[in-house]
Amino acid sequence: MEPESEIIRFIQTWLIVYASLTYCFFTGKLVSPGKLRLLFISPVVVLFLLLPLRLTSVHFSGIIGFFISWLATFKLLLFALDKGPLASDPSISLACFCAAASLPIKITPKQNTVEESAPPSLKPAMWYAGRAALMAVVVKLFAFRDQLHPTAVNFLKCFHFYLMVEFMFVVVRAAARAGLGMELEPQFNDPHRTTSLQEFWGRRWNLMVSDILRLTVYEPVMSRSSGLLGRTNAQRVAVMATFGVSAVMHELIDYYLNRLHPTGKITALFLLHGACVVAETTVRRRLNGKWRVPRILSASLTIWFVFSTAAWLFVPELHRGTVEARMFEEYAAVGEFIESVRNGSIFRSFHGSASIHYFFKQLVSFQLPILNIQ
């Protein structure tokens, strides 16, 4: 992988995304919600599912896969039916529409702008610095993975995955605040404090995905099956359907990363967790508050179950093939870039107008994503 060409393809991909979202924005102005708007938007949904295939970088394909192929497509499907975050404000500007569609952005209602200008979820600068330092330590520990027990390595990979995703959202949040004055939906709400699987998946982990899945899967399944199955059974079916759709999207992102056919282990993980959430809520409903597990015990068991099942079924799938080697090559490339900026060598190798001409010449040489599948 040549870093320069991969960066150019990454920028091209975002240009394709924003051109497509501009089309969707004006389609929303001209076409009424319903089947016709869905028909007009459906080509963009298909395009967004193919876009990560243009990229070979683990981090770039993961970002496009999560932000665009998952979140953006689901938001557009809701928008076609006049639901979801893109349809919440009819007067939304084009810039805000594109940002809200392509990033996990929370659009602050106009009447609450003053009150929400300093959200309580904002962490102090030292907290982010500590997270960055912890990320660097975890990456450094991978150099000694051959000397660690395989279980310890898998748990280290779980922790690395969490820190990497969290750090990515910190960067996006800073860009969103600086560029548009918008707030990023908090992705994590102290997941280490969870006391149940239902709390972990519903109110602690990946909150934007939880909200999108609730709107696109859980609520429609609940409303359609309640009359037939009754509310309690419909809730169980809706939970399993939600975890099933989440499993499919995680399998898709895993394919974007390693380009290997799925083994079904990720699907097994999410179906297992869905079944456990159903069992957990059933037991809680039967007990009706008569007996409560001590908080420290329930928290410890929940965290142990999440980490152990992820280390067993999820993390090894993400690291199949050459993913791990490519990931550390990209870390090394970033380190070299930072060092070249620090010592000034990058500026000495820059040839002014010739470099700019080459960059824009490569930037406009678009390739359709389907023509660059690896």
CORJOHU-V795979 format. One record per pair of residues at least 12 apart in sequence whose C-alpha atoms are under 10 Angstrom apart, sorted by the first residue. I is the first residue (numbers start at 1). GAP is how many residues later the second one is. Records with the same first field share a line. If there is no record, write none. Layout:
BEGIN
I = GAP + GAP
END
This chain:
BEGIN
1 = 54 + 55 + 56 + 325 + 328 + 329
2 = 54 + 55
3 = 54 + 327 + 330 + 331
4 = 355 + 358
5 = 50 + 354 + 357 + 358
6 = 48 + 49 + 50 + 51 + 54
7 = 48 + 50 + 53 + 356
8 = 351 + 352 + 354 + 355 + 356 + 357 + 358
9 = 45 + 46 + 47 + 51 + 353 + 354 + 355 + 356 + 357 + 358 + 360
10 = 41 + 42 + 44 + 45 + 46 + 47 + 50 + 51 + 54 + 353
11 = 352
12 = 42 + 350 + 351 + 352 + 353 + 354 + 355
13 = 35 + 38 + 39 + 41 + 42 + 47 + 51 + 353 + 354 + 355 + 356
14 = 37 + 50 + 54 + 88
15 = 348 + 351
16 = 31 + 32 + 35 + 350 + 352 + 353
17 = 27 + 30 + 31 + 34 + 47 + 51 + 55 + 81 + 84 + 85
18 = 76 + 77 + 79 + 80 + 81 + 83 + 84
19 = 79
20 = 21 + 23 + 24 + 25 + 27 + 28 + 78
21 = 20 + 23 + 51 + 55 + 73 + 74 + 76 + 77 + 78 + 80 + 81
22 = 72 + 73 + 75 + 76
23 = 17 + 18 + 21
24 = 13 + 16 + 17 + 18 + 20 + 52 + 55 + 56 + 70 + 73 + 74
25 = 16 + 51 + 54 + 61 + 67 + 68 + 69 + 70 + 72 + 73
26 = 68
27 = 13 + 14 + 53
28 = 12 + 13 + 51 + 52 + 54 + 58 + 59 + 62
29 = 61
31 = 49
32 = 48 + 49 + 50
33 = 45 + 46 + 47 + 48 + 49 + 50 + 54
34 = 44 + 45 + 46 + 47 + 48
35 = 45 + 46
36 = 44 + 45
37 = 40 + 42 + 43 + 44 + 45
38 = 38 + 39 + 40 + 41 + 42 + 43
39 = 41
40 = 40
41 = 32 + 35 + 36 + 38 + 39
42 = 31 + 34 + 35 + 38
44 = 28 + 29 + 32
45 = 23 + 24 + 25 + 27 + 28 + 29 + 30 + 31 + 32
46 = 23 + 27
47 = 21 + 22 + 26 + 321 + 322 + 323
48 = 16 + 17 + 19 + 20 + 21 + 22 + 24 + 25 + 321
49 = 15 + 16 + 19 + 20 + 21 + 23 + 24 + 203 + 204 + 207 + 320
50 = 14 + 15 + 18 + 19 + 206 + 318 + 319 + 320 + 322 + 323
51 = 13 + 14 + 17 + 18 + 205 + 317 + 318 + 319 + 321 + 322
52 = 12 + 13 + 14 + 16 + 17 + 201 + 203 + 204 + 205 + 317 + 318 + 320 + 321
53 = 12 + 202 + 203 + 204 + 206 + 315 + 316 + 317 + 318 + 319 + 320 + 321
54 = 202 + 313 + 314 + 315 + 316 + 317 + 318 + 319 + 320
55 = 201 + 202 + 314 + 317 + 318 + 319
56 = 200 + 201 + 202 + 203 + 267 + 270 + 316 + 317 + 318
57 = 199 + 200 + 201 + 266 + 269 + 270 + 272 + 273
58 = 198 + 199 + 200 + 264 + 265 + 266 + 267 + 268 + 269 + 270 + 271 + 272
59 = 105 + 109 + 198 + 264 + 267 + 268 + 271 + 272
60 = 196 + 197
61 = 192 + 193 + 194 + 195 + 196 + 197
62 = 103 + 191 + 192 + 193 + 194 + 195
63 = 40 + 102 + 105 + 190
64 = 38 + 39 + 189 + 192
65 = 184 + 185 + 187 + 188 + 189 + 190 + 191 + 192
66 = 36 + 37 + 38 + 143 + 183 + 184 + 186 + 187 + 190
67 = 34 + 35 + 36 + 37
68 = 33 + 34 + 35 + 36
69 = 33 + 180 + 183 + 184
70 = 32 + 139 + 142 + 176 + 179 + 180 + 182 + 183
71 = 29 + 30 + 31 + 32 + 33 + 137 + 138 + 141 + 142 + 178
72 = 14 + 26 + 28 + 29 + 30 + 31 + 32 + 140
73 = 28 + 29
74 = 27 + 135 + 138 + 139 + 141 + 142
75 = 12 + 25 + 26 + 27 + 137 + 140 + 141
76 = 25 + 26
77 = 139
78 = 134 + 137 + 138
79 = 22
83 = 132 + 133
84 = 127 + 128 + 131 + 132
85 = 12 + 15 + 16 + 20 + 21 + 22 + 126 + 127 + 130
86 = 12 + 13 + 14 + 15 + 21
88 = 19 + 21
89 = 18 + 19 + 20 + 21
92 = 15
95 = 85
96 = 84 + 85 + 86
99 = 77 + 80 + 81 + 83
100 = 76 + 82 + 83 + 84
103 = 66 + 69 + 70 + 73 + 81 + 82
104 = 65 + 68 + 69 + 72 + 79 + 80 + 81 + 82 + 83 + 103 + 104 + 105
105 = 67 + 68 + 71 + 72 + 77 + 78 + 79 + 80 + 81 + 103
106 = 70 + 76 + 77 + 78 + 79 + 80 + 102
107 = 74 + 75 + 76 + 77 + 78
108 = 73 + 74 + 75 + 76
113 = 69
116 = 67
117 = 64 + 65 + 66
118 = 65
119 = 64
121 = 62 + 63 + 64 + 65 + 67 + 68
122 = 51 + 61 + 62 + 64
123 = 47
128 = 38 + 39 + 42
131 = 32 + 33 + 35 + 36
132 = 31 + 32 + 34 + 35
134 = 26 + 29
135 = 24 + 25 + 26 + 27 + 28 + 29 + 32
136 = 24 + 27
137 = 23
138 = 18 + 19 + 21 + 22 + 25
139 = 17 + 18 + 21 + 189 + 192
141 = 12 + 15
142 = 14 + 15 + 18 + 186
150 = 161
151 = 157 + 160 + 161
152 = 159
153 = 158
154 = 153 + 154 + 156 + 157 + 158 + 160 + 161 + 162
155 = 152 + 153 + 155 + 156 + 157 + 160
156 = 155 + 159
157 = 153 + 154 + 158 + 159 + 161 + 162
158 = 148 + 149 + 150 + 152 + 153 + 156 + 157 + 158
159 = 148
161 = 154 + 157
162 = 26 + 43
165 = 22 + 23 + 41
166 = 20 + 21 + 22 + 40
169 = 15 + 16 + 17 + 18 + 19
170 = 14 + 16 + 17
172 = 12
173 = 12 + 13
184 = 24
185 = 21 + 22 + 23
186 = 18 + 19 + 20 + 21 + 22
187 = 16 + 17 + 18 + 19 + 20 + 21 + 22 + 23
188 = 12 + 15 + 16 + 17 + 18 + 19 + 20
189 = 14 + 15 + 16 + 17 + 18
190 = 13 + 14 + 15
191 = 12 + 13 + 14 + 15 + 108 + 112
192 = 12 + 13 + 107 + 108 + 110 + 111
193 = 102 + 103 + 106 + 107 + 109 + 110
194 = 101 + 102 + 104 + 105 + 106 + 107 + 108 + 109
195 = 98 + 99 + 100 + 101 + 102 + 103 + 104 + 105 + 106 + 107 + 108
196 = 81 + 84 + 85 + 99 + 102 + 103 + 104 + 105 + 106 + 107
197 = 76 + 77 + 79 + 80 + 81 + 83 + 84 + 101 + 102 + 104 + 105 + 106 + 108 + 109
198 = 75 + 76 + 78 + 79 + 80 + 82 + 83 + 104
199 = 78 + 103
200 = 77 + 99 + 102 + 103 + 106
201 = 42 + 72 + 73 + 76
202 = 12
209 = 37
210 = 32 + 36
213 = 28 + 29 + 30 + 32 + 33
214 = 24 + 25 + 28
216 = 26 + 29
217 = 21 + 22 + 23 + 24 + 25 + 26 + 27 + 28 + 29
218 = 16 + 17 + 18 + 19 + 20 + 21 + 22 + 23 + 24 + 25 + 27
219 = 16 + 19 + 20 + 23
220 = 18
221 = 13 + 14 + 16 + 17 + 18 + 20 + 21
222 = 12 + 13 + 14 + 15 + 16 + 17 + 19
223 = 12 + 15
224 = 14
225 = 12 + 13
226 = 12
232 = 50
233 = 45
235 = 43
236 = 38 + 39 + 41 + 42 + 43 + 45 + 46
237 = 37 + 38 + 41
238 = 36 + 40
239 = 32 + 34 + 35 + 36 + 38 + 39
240 = 30 + 31 + 32 + 33 + 34 + 35 + 36 + 37 + 38
241 = 30 + 33
242 = 28 + 29 + 32
243 = 24 + 26 + 27 + 28 + 29 + 30 + 31 + 32 + 34
244 = 23 + 24 + 25 + 26 + 27 + 30
245 = 22 + 25 + 26
246 = 20 + 21 + 24 + 25
247 = 17 + 18 + 19 + 20 + 21 + 22 + 23 + 24
248 = 14 + 16 + 18 + 19 + 22
249 = 17 + 18
250 = 16 + 17 + 20 + 64 + 68
251 = 12 + 13 + 14 + 15 + 16 + 63 + 66 + 67
253 = 65
254 = 12 + 60 + 63 + 64 + 65 + 66 + 69
255 = 62 + 63
256 = 118
257 = 61 + 62 + 63 + 64 + 65 + 66 + 70
258 = 59 + 60 + 61 + 62 + 63 + 64 + 65 + 66 + 68
259 = 61 + 62 + 63 + 64 + 114 + 115
260 = 57 + 60 + 61
262 = 55
263 = 54
264 = 49 + 53
265 = 47 + 48 + 49 + 51 + 52
266 = 44 + 46 + 47 + 48 + 49 + 50 + 51 + 52
267 = 46 + 47
268 = 41 + 45 + 46
269 = 37 + 40 + 41 + 43 + 44 + 45
270 = 39 + 40 + 43 + 44
272 = 37
273 = 32 + 33 + 36
END
